[in-house]
Amino acid sequence: MTPTPFEIAVDEATGMRTASNGAVRVALHDTDGVIFRRRGVMVAGPLAGAHVEWAVVELAGVRVYVDSASGAVVVSRQDIHP
C-alpha cells in the first residue's frame, strides 16, 4: 500500500511551515528548524516491504517523525530511517 504523501507549505506572512496529507498535519513555528519528507521501504519486522512516508521536523537537534499512514509520532535525536 502506498502512503498518502505529505505536502509541505510555507505561510509567507508568518514563516510557519506545515506538512499535511489531509489526515495528518504537523507544523513548525520556529524559523531555525527544518521540515522535510522521508520516504522508504520497511526492511524488517511484520511491515517488511511496506512503503513508508514520514514528515520529519528537526529543531535544536531533536527530530519529530510523523507517520503518514497511522499518524504515529516518534521523537528522537537519532537519525531514523524506515
Secondary structure, DSSP 8 states (H G I E B T S, - for coil): ------EEEE-TTT--EEEE-SS-EEEE--TT-EEEEEEEE--SSTTTT-EEEEEEEEETTEEEEEETTT--EEEESS----
